[in-house]
Amino acid sequence: MMNNNQAAYDRAITVFSPDGRLYQVEYAREAVKRGTTAVGIKCQDGVVLIVDKRINSRLLEANSIEKIFRIDEHIGVASSGLVGDARALVDRARVEAQINRISYDEPIDVETLSKKLGDHMQTYTQFGGARPYGTALLITGVSDGQFRLFETDPSGTLLEYKATGIGTGRPAVMKLFEEEYTHECSLDEAIKLGLKALHEATEGKFDVSTVEIGVISKSEGVFRKMTREEVETYIDQPA
């Protein structure tokens, strides 16, 4: 239960508590922690995003749930948290990518786009009359032949990772990655590791209809979502 001291500081985004906290930002982070688990893994020959879509009703069409988005030919995003907020950020990212192509006649750098999104999210922690985005993003892509993987959170913090996870299963995912991740792994091995991490995070409760995988391989150089048939070949393999 909220104590009186906290109640005085949690109603406005622009008010710091005496111990230096912005409660509305922390509440937004809680929204992310309650979201479905998403993982991102960099490897020698590519980068992979894997998301648990968590289907709670047999009446729901699995294809209607989208957690991995293509931003540009070379950039993809996975989200966790409020889906509507994620879609707003994805739309903004797509516009930024196209503005860069029109202005400079070249694809936007992955780090540049990630910083633009992080800066935009951070502005919503400064001004009254709006709330922070209740979503975290994994932004991945290839620039100048290098694969990149960034993570944003509702505060606007931007960090680059070799492998990471967001959402409700993050603690289990990070524990497994700390123990088993190696940068020398192949794209195939990275997908298997990501699925193993997701399996641990969801306590084994997923199948081909609840998993979405996006990849960029060195051979193709573009971001694409795997087909259901491709995902099935990995799900059906023994651990």
N, C-alpha and C positions, 0 to 999 in steps of 0.2 A: 504493500500500500504506500502511496506517495506521502512523504512527510510534508509539513507546512513549508519548510525551508526550500525544498525542491519545487513545490507548487508555485512559488513566487517567481521562478526563473524559467519554467518550461513552456510558457504560453507564447513567447515571442522568439523568433529565430535570431534576432539581433542582440539579445541580452545574454551576457555571460553570467554563469553562476559564480559565487565567490571562489570556488575551487577551479575556475577556468574552463568550465564545460558548456557546450551548447547542446542542451537537451534535445532540441528538435532534430539535430544532426544525428545524435545517438539513437533516437527513435527510428530515423530513416535507416540506419544501419541494422536495427532489429528487423525491419521489414525485409532487408536483404537476407539476413540469417534465417528467416522463415521461408525463403524462396527455394525453388528446386536447385539441386546441385549441378554445377557446370565445372568442367575441368579443361585446362589448356596445357599442352605439352610441346616443347620445342625439341627437335632432334636433328641429326646430321643432314637428313635429306628432306626436311619439311617441318610442318607444324600442324597440330590437330586440336580441334575443339570437340568435346563430347558433352552432351546435356541429357539429364534425366527429365523427361517431360511430365512424369507423375500424372497418370490418368486415373482419376478417382471414380469414374462411372463408366460402365460398359456401354452406355448410351452416347458417350462423347466420341466424335470423330477425331481420331488421333492426328490427322493431317491439319486440323484447324488450330492446333497448338504449335506455335512457332517460337523457338528459343534461340535459334541460330540464324543470323542474317548476313547476306552478302552486301557489303557497302560499295565496293568497286571490284574490278576484276581481280585485284591483288590483295584485298582486305576483307576479312570476315569478323563478325562479332557474335559472342554468346552472352546471354543475359541471365540474371537471377534477381528476383524481387518483384516489384509491380510491373506487370507486362505492359500496361499503357504507358508508363514512364519510359520503359525501354524502347518502345516503338517511336516515341517522340524524339529520343536521342538518336536512334537509328536514322530517322528521317533527316535530322539535322546533319548527321555525319555524311549521308549521301549527298546532300546539297553542298557541303564543304568540299567533298571529293570532286564534284562536277565543276564547282567554281574554280578549283585549282587547275583542272584540265582546260577549261575555257581561257583562264588568265595566263597560264604558263605553258600550255600545250604539253603537259606531262602529268603522269599519275602522282597523286599526293603521297608524300612520305608517311609511313605508318606512324612514326613518332610525332610528326607534326599534327596529324589528325588526332592522335590520342591526347596530345596537349591541348588542342582546341576544345575537345570534349571535356577534359578535366577542368579547364578554365571556365567553361560554360556552367558546369555543375557547381563549381566553387562559388560563382556569383550568386547562386540561390541560397547560400549560407550567410550572405552579407546584408540582404535588403528585406525590409518588411513587406507584407502583402503577398508573399509567395512562400511556398514550402520547398525543402530540398527534394531532389529526385530520390524516390525510394527504390533505387535499383543500382546494381553494380554490373560492370561490363568487363568481359575479357575481349581485348582487341588484338587481333593477330593479322599478320600479313608479311609481305616480302618487299624490301626496298634495297636497291643496289646489290642484289644477290644475297642479302642477309635476311634471315627469318627473325621476326620480332614478336614478342608476346607481352602485352601491357594489361594491367588491371586498374580500373577506376573504382572509387566508392562514392557514396553520397556527399562526402566532404570535399570532393574534388581531388583527393590524393591520387597521384599517378605513380605506379611502380612497375618496373619491368622484371619479369620472371623467366626462369628456364622451364618451370612447371608450377602450376598453381590451381587452386579451386576456389569457387565462391558458392554461397548458398548454405543450406542447412547441413550439408555433409562435409563442409570445409575441414573441420578438425581431423576426421578420419582420412580424408584425401591427402592432406598435407603430411600426416604421419606416414602414410604409405610412400609418398613421393620422397620424403627425407630418407627413407630406408632403401628404396629400390630404384630411384631415378638415376640414369646416367646419360650424359649428353651424347655419348657415342651410339645410342640406340638408333635403330632404323625407324622409318615411319610406321611400318607394320608392328614393330615392338612397342612403339609409343601408343598406338591405338589399343593394343592388348593391355598395356599398363593402365591406360586411362579407363578402360572398361573394368579392370580389376579394382581400381580405386572407386569407381562408381558403384560397383557391386558391394564393396565394403560399406560405402556411405549409405546405401539404400537397404542394407542387410539382405541383399540378394533379390530384392523385389523389382526386377525389371526384365523386359523382354524386347523383342525387335520393334514393337509398336511404341515403346516408351523411351527409346533411345534415338537421339539425333547426332550425327557426326558430320563435321565439316573439316576439310583438309586443304592444305596447299603443299604440293610436292615439288621437289626441285625439277622433276622432269616436265611437269605441266606448267608450273609458275602462276597458276590462277587458283582462286579460292572457289571451291565447289562443295555442295552438300552431297553426301553419299546417298545412293538409292537404297530403298528398303532391302533389295536383294544383296547389295554389298554389305550393309549392316548385318544382315542375317548370317553371312559367312563368318563374321567375327563373334557374334553372340553364341552361335552354335558350337564354336570350338571349345574343347575342354580347357579348363584353367591350368 
